[in-house]
Amino acid sequence: MNELAQKKCKPCEEGAAPLKGEALTGMLQKLGGGWNIVNGDHLEKLYSFKNFRQALEFTNQIGETAEDQGHHPDITLGWGKVKVAISTHSIGGLSENDFILAARIDQIQSS
């Protein structure tokens, strides 16, 4: 199990700065493959499935995890695919919470 997936998302402190530079790339290295940092302000990954039903079930599981963590990604559902984008809107970039949620989503997909 990924060490990030064992953590729980916490509310960001007011005025917290988004991750940058080595801190950002270090967090990305802790994730499994397939995640990309886009424009330095959000994580993105595309998951593939055999059909729409599997993609929908995965999307619903992501929703349950997001509610449990109090941290909500943008999810695009299509036939046989789910695209997930994660950022911390309140700080205008990426926080540890984004990487925790990404690791938890990967954990759903691998189970």
N, C-alpha and C positions, 0 to 999 in steps of 0.2 A: 504494500500500500504506500502511495506517495505521502511523504511527510506533510505536505500542504493539505492533503485531503483529510488529515486528522485534526486540523485546526478548524475554528469556527470564525465566521466573519464578525467583525466588531465595527460599531459605528465609527466613522472617521472623526477625528477631533477637528473642531472649527479652525480653519486656517492651515490645515495640513497640506503639505506640498506633495504633488504627484511624484512617483518614482521616476528617476532619470538615470542615464548613463549606466555605470556598472551595476548599480542596484537593480535596475530594470532588466538588464541582460542576465544577471545572476538569478533573478526570479524566473525568467523564462527557461533557463537551463534546468530548473527544478521540476518543470512540467514534463509530461510525456510529449512525444512528437506531435507535429501537426498544427500547433498553435503559432500564430504570427502576431507580431506587434505591428499595428497599422498606424501610420502617422504619429507614432510615439504616444498615442492617447487611448488606444483600445486594443484588446486581444480579439482575435478572430480565428475560428476553425470551422471547417466543413466536414461533416460526418456523412457517410454513405450507408444506405440500407438496401435490402432486396426489394422493398415495396413501400407503398405509402403507409400502410398500417404500422409497420415497424418504426418508420420515421415519426409517425404520430405518437406512438407509445413512448418513444424516447423523449419527444418534446414534452409530453405530460410529466414524465419523470423529472425532467429538468425543472419544470414549473414547481413541482413539489419540493425539490431541493432548494430552489431559489426562495420560496416562501419560508422554508425552515431557516435559511441563512439570513433572510432579510436583505438580500442583495439580488437584483433582478437583471438578467441579461436581455439583449434584443435577440429574438429567435425568428428565423425565417424557415418555414416549413414548405417543402415541395415533394414531389413524387420521388421517393428513395433518397432524399437528402434533407439535412438539417444544418443550417448555418447559424452559428452562435457568435455574437459579438458582446464583449463585456468591457465596461469601463466604470469608473466612479465619477458620476456626473457632478457630484458636489465639489470635487476638487479639480475637475477639468482634465482628468488623466487617469493614470493607473495607480492603484494601491495594492497592498498585499491581499486585500479582500478579493480582488479580481482574479488573482492567481489561485487563491483558495477555492473559489467557486469553479474555476476552470479545472482544477484537479478533481474536485468532486464530480463534475460532469464527466470527465474521463473515466472515473470510477464506475459511474452508472453504465457507460457504454461497454466497459470491459466485463461487466457481470452478466 
